[in-house]
Structure formats: structure tokens, C-alpha cells
Amino acid sequence: HETVSQYANGGTGDEGGIFTDLGTSAWAAESIMRLYEQDVISPAEDKRFRPEDQVTREEFVKLLTAAFGLSLSREGSGFVDAEAGAWYEPYLAAAKAAGIVEGKPDGSFGVGQPITRQDMSAMAYRAVNSLGKSLKQPQEAEGFVDEAEIDSYAREAVTAMQSAGVLNGMGDGSFRPLEETSRAQAAKVIAGLLDAVE
């Protein structure tokens, strides 16, 4: 295997690596490459991963279903804002059937909307539970300084994933539950989740 640095080689576009723009997100490069090697993510034609771009809700569901090997569904998801025949429909339908996503009170999924950190955590934790798996607990969760801001539906997920070493939070001890998730953050969480599943 080539080293991460050969993949994350600065981003001038002509180095021949798999991804040429991981230099600014070196902290997530190993996770990104692991997901690439497991066919969870694919490089774009321009060889860029765009680690700082936001992840939409349906993009995160695709990553989860691919990472955990869920069988895609030909049935529609039933979400009112999901377009029939759209690339994401089989992933949403599979995730809904597995109990990973529930949608919003109005029957929509939130297609095209960036996923928040707390929604990312809740979906990821449900994915583990839907497979009948559990997370390792190598440490006691210390909690985040802004944990009171985490909605009740996501609290258990955030605590369990912090205990398992999947979520580390920000440098100031916060989790920032309503902050939008970057592609690098999503890759780091999913790779960490795969390591933490017993």
C-alpha cells in the first residue's frame, strides 16, 4: 500500500495520487483512504475529495449504507422530497427500512440540506444498532461543554460514540451539534465507527 502522504500530496492536480487535495485535512487523510480502499468512496474525475465541502443528508446516508454493506432497495423511500429515480433513492429506502433514518414530521427527508453533527451522530449510531452490533467502550465519556445544546434524540448516540473514541469534538471541548458536517469529518466518523464496532 502507498502511504497516506502519497494520496494527500498537496493538491496541484498533477501528482498522480488518488486524491490530490487532502493536504489541508491531514488529520482525516488516513480515514478517507481507508474508505476509498473499502469502496465506500470514489475519487472524482479531477482527483479531488473536497474535504472541507459540506455533506448533504443523502450523501451521508450513501456513505453509511456503503460502509455497513446494507442491501439497496428498489422500493421508494416514501419521503415527500425524494425524487423518484434519483441516485439517492435506493440508499434512503435501504436506510429507512433498517431504521437508520426516520425523516421529518412533514414527511420529508431534507434532501439537499447539509447534515448537522448531531444528525450525523444519530444516523451513524442507528446504523450500528440496526445491524445488531454494539460499540466498544474504552473510556468513560467526559461530555462536551455544550452537551445541553444536543437535542434529546441524539444525546445517547453522541455519548456512546464519544465513549467509543469515535467522536472527539472540537479543540475547545465543544461538540457543536448544529454545525454542518464536512466531508473530512464524515469520513473520520465512519472510519472510526468501523473500528469501534464489536
N, C-alpha and C positions, 0 to 999 in steps of 0.2 A: 504493500500500500504506500502511496505517496503521502508525504506529511501534509498536515493542515496548511502549513505556510506555502506549499506549492499550489494549493487551491485558493488561498487567500493572499494573492500575490500583488496587491496594490491597486489593481483596477485600471490599468491603462488600456486594457482591452486587447492586447496583442501578446500576452504571455503564454497562452495556450492552456491555462488552467480550466478547471470545471466551472468555477465561479471566479470572477475577476474583481469583485468589489467587497470582499469580506474584511479588508484591512481595517475599516473603521469599527467593525464589530468582532474583533478577535476573540472576545470573551464567549462568543456563541459559535465560532467557526467550527469547532470540533463537533458540536451538536448538529449543525447544518450539514456537515459532511457525513455524519452518521446516518441522518435521514436520507440523504442522497444515495448512499450505498445500499440502503434498505428499500429503495424505490418509493419512498414516501414523498419526496420532492424531486423535481426535474429542473435542469437548467433551462433558461430561456435561450433563444437563438443568439442573443447578444452576450451570453455567458454571465449575465448579472443576476444576483439573487435579490438585490434591493432590500437589504436587511433592515433599513430604517423605515421602509414603507409600512403603512398600516395594513393589518389583516382584517378582511371583512368576516362577518359571521359565517357565511357559507364557505369561505376559503379555509377557515379553521376547522369546520366540520369535515371538509375533504381531508385535511391533514390527519385528523383523529381517526377517521374510518380507514384510511390507508395504513396508518401506524399500527392499528389494532386488528387489521385484517377482516373488517366487517364485510359481509357479503352485500353487494349493492342490490337495490330493489328496483324492479321495473314499475312498481306501483307509484303513484303520485304521492307526494308528501302531505298534500291537503292544506298546506299553508296558502293563504289567500294572495300573498305577494310573490309566490314562487311560480315562475313561468313554465308552463308545460313544455317539455323537451329541452329545457335549459341544461347546461353541462352539470349544474349542481344538484338537480332534482334527485338523481339516484342516491347521492350522498345524504341529502336531507331526509329522504324516505328511509334509508337504512338507519340513520341516527335516531329518527323518530320512533321507528319500530323497536329499537334497542333501548329506548327510554333515555337517550342522551340529550335530546332536545325536546322541548315542550312548546315553544313558541310563546307569543304574547297574548294577552287577554282578548285582543281583537281578532285573533286567528291568523295573524301574520307571523313571519319568522324574523323579519328585519333584514331581508336580502339587500346587500349593498352597503349596509351600515358597518362601520368599524366595530370590532368586538372589544368590549371592555375587559380589563384584567379580571374582574370578578366573574364575568360570564365565561371567560376562557377557563378559569379555575373550576367553575361549577360543571361545565361540559366535560372537561378532562376527568374530573373525579367520577362523574356519572359513567363515563366510558369504562373506567376500571371496574366499577361496581356491576355494570351490565354484563361483564364477562365473568362474573363470579370470582373476581380476583380481589386482593387486598394490597395495601401499600405497606412497605416496611416502615418501622418507626424507630429509627436510630437515635432520635433525640426528642426531648420534650419541646413542644412548640413554645417559643418565647413570646409570641404575639407581636403584633405590629402596633406602632404608636397611633395609627389611625384605624385600628380594628373596629371601633364603634361606627365607622362610616361604611363598613362592609354590610351589604344587605343580608338579612337573615337566611335567605335561600342559598347563599354562597359561603356562609361562615364555616360550616363543617368542612367543606371542600378545601378552603384556604388553610384551616388549621391542620387538617390531615396531610396536605401536601407540603406545608412548612415542616411538619414533624418528619416527613419522609425525605426532606432535603431537596424537594423539587422546587419550592418557592423560597427565594432568599430575600425578596423585597428590594428596596432601594437603599442606597448608602446611608440615608438618614433614618433608617428603621421603619419607614412607611411602606405600605402596600399599594396605595393609590388605586383603590378598587374601580373607580370610574374612569381612569386614564385609559386611553386607547392602546391597543397592543401592537407592537411592531412585529415584523416577520422574524427578526432575530429572537425576540422574546418568546414568540410562539414555538419556534424550533427548539429553543433551550428547554422550555417546559415539557414539550412532548418527548424529547430525548431523555430528559430527567425522569419522566414518568415511566418510560420503558425500563429504565434501570431500577426503579423503585418498586415495580410490580412483583409481588411474590407469586 
